[in-house]
Amino acid sequence: MNELFRELFRSSIYKRTQGRIVRQVTFAGLALAVAFGCWRLNQILGMNTTQAYVVPAVLALAGFWVAYRIVNLPQFADFLIAVEAEMNKVSWPTRTELIRSSVVVLVTMFFLAGVLLVFDAFWVWMFRDLLRIL
């Protein structure tokens, strides 16, 4: 726990050149969550006083700093660096393959929806006729 607090007040960047994109995206996600939380706090406070703006602004600045430091914690930064390395190994489909695969999935889903519609209509018809007989 002591190491965590020491890292939060450090300003250096751990392994500056590695995993930059994943760290930036992770920071952006955390910062967006903090910003939304502070905006919501402003809405909840709901008064037009200075406190309604100062408290969320101070919390936003603190949250942005914590998010910045979290993505630079050695253990978490190493994880993000490994994530980026694995993402670089992924073979992404070409545009044509992506469109072809998407069409196959959509056609299959519509076909299965049609089959379920037919089964449902059959059982509704069957039970409606059975109930009339009874």
C-alpha positions as YAML, in Angstrom:
chain: A
units: angstrom
residues:
- id: 1
  name: MET
  ca: [0.00, 0.00, 0.00]
- id: 2
  name: ASN
  ca: [2.89, 2.32, 0.81]
- id: 3
  name: GLU
  ca: [4.36, 1.68, -2.65]
- id: 4
  name: LEU
  ca: [1.06, 2.64, -4.27]
- id: 5
  name: PHE
  ca: [1.01, 6.02, -2.51]
- id: 6
  name: ARG
  ca: [4.67, 6.58, -3.46]
- id: 7
  name: GLU
  ca: [3.81, 5.87, -7.11]
- id: 8
  name: LEU
  ca: [0.80, 8.22, -7.05]
- id: 9
  name: PHE
  ca: [3.02, 11.17, -6.17]
- id: 10
  name: ARG
  ca: [5.77, 10.39, -8.66]
- id: 11
  name: SER
  ca: [5.81, 12.29, -11.95]
- id: 12
  name: SER
  ca: [8.01, 10.01, -14.07]
- id: 13
  name: ILE
  ca: [6.66, 7.75, -16.78]
- id: 14
  name: TYR
  ca: [7.48, 4.03, -16.54]
- id: 15
  name: LYS
  ca: [8.92, 2.68, -19.84]
- id: 16
  name: ARG
  ca: [7.97, 5.80, -21.75]
- id: 17
  name: THR
  ca: [8.22, 4.41, -25.30]
- id: 18
  name: GLN
  ca: [6.48, 1.08, -24.79]
- id: 19
  name: GLY
  ca: [2.73, 0.51, -24.96]
- id: 20
  name: ARG
  ca: [1.93, 4.15, -25.70]
- id: 21
  name: ILE
  ca: [-1.29, 3.58, -27.65]
- id: 22
  name: VAL
  ca: [-2.83, 1.16, -25.15]
- id: 23
  name: ARG
  ca: [-1.88, 3.44, -22.27]
- id: 24
  name: GLN
  ca: [-3.37, 6.47, -23.97]
- id: 25
  name: VAL
  ca: [-6.61, 4.65, -24.73]
- id: 26
  name: THR
  ca: [-6.79, 3.30, -21.17]
- id: 27
  name: PHE
  ca: [-6.15, 6.77, -19.75]
- id: 28
  name: ALA
  ca: [-8.83, 8.22, -22.03]
- id: 29
  name: GLY
  ca: [-11.34, 5.63, -20.81]
- id: 30
  name: LEU
  ca: [-10.53, 6.28, -17.17]
- id: 31
  name: ALA
  ca: [-10.59, 10.06, -17.70]
- id: 32
  name: LEU
  ca: [-13.96, 9.79, -19.44]
- id: 33
  name: ALA
  ca: [-15.36, 7.82, -16.49]
- id: 34
  name: VAL
  ca: [-14.01, 10.44, -14.06]
- id: 35
  name: ALA
  ca: [-15.40, 13.29, -16.16]
- id: 36
  name: PHE
  ca: [-18.82, 11.66, -16.34]
- id: 37
  name: GLY
  ca: [-18.81, 11.07, -12.59]
- id: 38
  name: CYS
  ca: [-17.90, 14.69, -11.89]
- id: 39
  name: TRP
  ca: [-20.53, 15.94, -14.31]
- id: 40
  name: ARG
  ca: [-23.10, 13.76, -12.58]
- id: 41
  name: LEU
  ca: [-21.99, 15.07, -9.19]
- id: 42
  name: ASN
  ca: [-22.55, 18.59, -10.48]
- id: 43
  name: GLN
  ca: [-26.05, 17.58, -11.57]
- id: 44
  name: ILE
  ca: [-26.80, 16.02, -8.17]
- id: 45
  name: LEU
  ca: [-25.56, 19.05, -6.25]
- id: 46
  name: GLY
  ca: [-27.82, 21.07, -8.51]
- id: 47
  name: MET
  ca: [-27.28, 24.43, -6.91]
- id: 48
  name: ASN
  ca: [-25.95, 27.49, -8.66]
- id: 49
  name: THR
  ca: [-23.28, 28.21, -6.10]
- id: 50
  name: THR
  ca: [-19.54, 28.06, -6.42]
- id: 51
  name: GLN
  ca: [-19.45, 24.73, -4.58]
- id: 52
  name: ALA
  ca: [-21.48, 23.06, -7.32]
- id: 53
  name: TYR
  ca: [-18.63, 23.74, -9.73]
- id: 54
  name: VAL
  ca: [-15.53, 23.82, -7.53]
- id: 55
  name: VAL
  ca: [-15.99, 20.43, -5.84]
- id: 56
  name: PRO
  ca: [-16.49, 18.49, -9.12]
- id: 57
  name: ALA
  ca: [-13.60, 20.40, -10.75]
- id: 58
  name: VAL
  ca: [-11.20, 19.56, -7.93]
- id: 59
  name: LEU
  ca: [-12.35, 15.93, -7.96]
- id: 60
  name: ALA
  ca: [-11.92, 15.83, -11.75]
- id: 61
  name: LEU
  ca: [-8.35, 17.12, -11.51]
- id: 62
  name: ALA
  ca: [-7.54, 14.59, -8.79]
- id: 63
  name: GLY
  ca: [-9.22, 11.81, -10.79]
- id: 64
  name: PHE
  ca: [-7.28, 12.71, -13.95]
- id: 65
  name: TRP
  ca: [-4.01, 12.63, -12.00]
- id: 66
  name: VAL
  ca: [-4.86, 9.25, -10.47]
- id: 67
  name: ALA
  ca: [-5.81, 7.88, -13.91]
- id: 68
  name: TYR
  ca: [-2.53, 9.18, -15.33]
- id: 69
  name: ARG
  ca: [-0.56, 7.56, -12.53]
- id: 70
  name: ILE
  ca: [-2.48, 4.29, -12.72]
- id: 71
  name: VAL
  ca: [-1.48, 3.70, -16.33]
- id: 72
  name: ASN
  ca: [2.14, 4.31, -15.29]
- id: 73
  name: LEU
  ca: [2.23, 1.94, -12.32]
- id: 74
  name: PRO
  ca: [4.94, -0.61, -13.16]
- id: 75
  name: GLN
  ca: [2.73, -3.70, -12.84]
- id: 76
  name: PHE
  ca: [-0.20, -2.19, -14.74]
- id: 77
  name: ALA
  ca: [2.06, -0.59, -17.37]
- id: 78
  name: ASP
  ca: [3.76, -3.95, -17.97]
- id: 79
  name: PHE
  ca: [0.32, -5.52, -18.43]
- id: 80
  name: LEU
  ca: [-0.68, -2.82, -20.94]
- id: 81
  name: ILE
  ca: [2.64, -3.25, -22.78]
- id: 82
  name: ALA
  ca: [1.97, -6.99, -23.02]
- id: 83
  name: VAL
  ca: [-1.56, -6.28, -24.28]
- id: 84
  name: GLU
  ca: [-0.23, -4.06, -27.05]
- id: 85
  name: ALA
  ca: [2.36, -6.69, -27.99]
- id: 86
  name: GLU
  ca: [-0.37, -9.33, -28.27]
- id: 87
  name: MET
  ca: [-2.62, -7.02, -30.28]
- id: 88
  name: ASN
  ca: [0.21, -6.54, -32.76]
- id: 89
  name: LYS
  ca: [0.29, -10.32, -33.28]
- id: 90
  name: VAL
  ca: [-3.40, -10.49, -34.23]
- id: 91
  name: SER
  ca: [-4.11, -11.04, -37.91]
- id: 92
  name: TRP
  ca: [-6.95, -8.69, -38.70]
- id: 93
  name: PRO
  ca: [-9.31, -9.56, -41.58]
- id: 94
  name: THR
  ca: [-9.33, -7.55, -44.77]
- id: 95
  name: ARG
  ca: [-12.32, -5.37, -45.57]
- id: 96
  name: THR
  ca: [-13.66, -7.96, -48.01]
- id: 97
  name: GLU
  ca: [-13.36, -10.80, -45.48]
- id: 98
  name: LEU
  ca: [-15.03, -8.67, -42.82]
- id: 99
  name: ILE
  ca: [-17.98, -7.82, -45.07]
- id: 100
  name: ARG
  ca: [-18.36, -11.42, -46.25]
- id: 101
  name: SER
  ca: [-18.29, -12.78, -42.69]
- id: 102
  name: SER
  ca: [-20.75, -10.13, -41.49]
- id: 103
  name: VAL
  ca: [-23.18, -11.00, -44.30]
- id: 104
  name: VAL
  ca: [-22.95, -14.71, -43.40]
- id: 105
  name: VAL
  ca: [-23.71, -13.94, -39.75]
- id: 106
  name: LEU
  ca: [-26.64, -11.64, -40.60]
- id: 107
  name: VAL
  ca: [-28.17, -14.12, -43.07]
- id: 108
  name: THR
  ca: [-27.82, -16.94, -40.53]
- id: 109
  name: MET
  ca: [-29.45, -14.85, -37.80]
- id: 110
  name: PHE
  ca: [-32.39, -13.90, -40.04]
- id: 111
  name: PHE
  ca: [-32.79, -17.54, -41.12]
- id: 112
  name: LEU
  ca: [-32.83, -18.72, -37.48]
- id: 113
  name: ALA
  ca: [-35.29, -15.96, -36.58]
- id: 114
  name: GLY
  ca: [-37.55, -17.19, -39.40]
- id: 115
  name: VAL
  ca: [-37.30, -20.80, -38.18]
- id: 116
  name: LEU
  ca: [-38.22, -19.71, -34.64]
- id: 117
  name: LEU
  ca: [-41.12, -17.68, -36.04]
- id: 118
  name: VAL
  ca: [-42.44, -20.77, -37.83]
- id: 119
  name: PHE
  ca: [-42.05, -22.96, -34.73]
- id: 120
  name: ASP
  ca: [-43.75, -20.34, -32.57]
- id: 121
  name: ALA
  ca: [-46.63, -19.96, -35.04]
- id: 122
  name: PHE
  ca: [-47.03, -23.73, -35.20]
- id: 123
  name: TRP
  ca: [-47.20, -24.15, -31.42]
- id: 124
  name: VAL
  ca: [-49.56, -21.20, -31.02]
- id: 125
  name: TRP
  ca: [-51.85, -22.72, -33.65]
- id: 126
  name: MET
  ca: [-51.53, -26.19, -32.08]
- id: 127
  name: PHE
  ca: [-52.36, -25.04, -28.54]
- id: 128
  name: ARG
  ca: [-55.17, -22.78, -29.71]
- id: 129
  name: ASP
  ca: [-56.81, -25.70, -31.51]
- id: 130
  name: LEU
  ca: [-56.20, -28.05, -28.58]
- id: 131
  name: LEU
  ca: [-57.82, -25.59, -26.19]
- id: 132
  name: ARG
  ca: [-60.88, -25.33, -28.46]
- id: 133
  name: ILE
  ca: [-61.27, -29.10, -28.41]
- id: 134
  name: LEU
  ca: [-61.02, -29.33, -24.65]
...
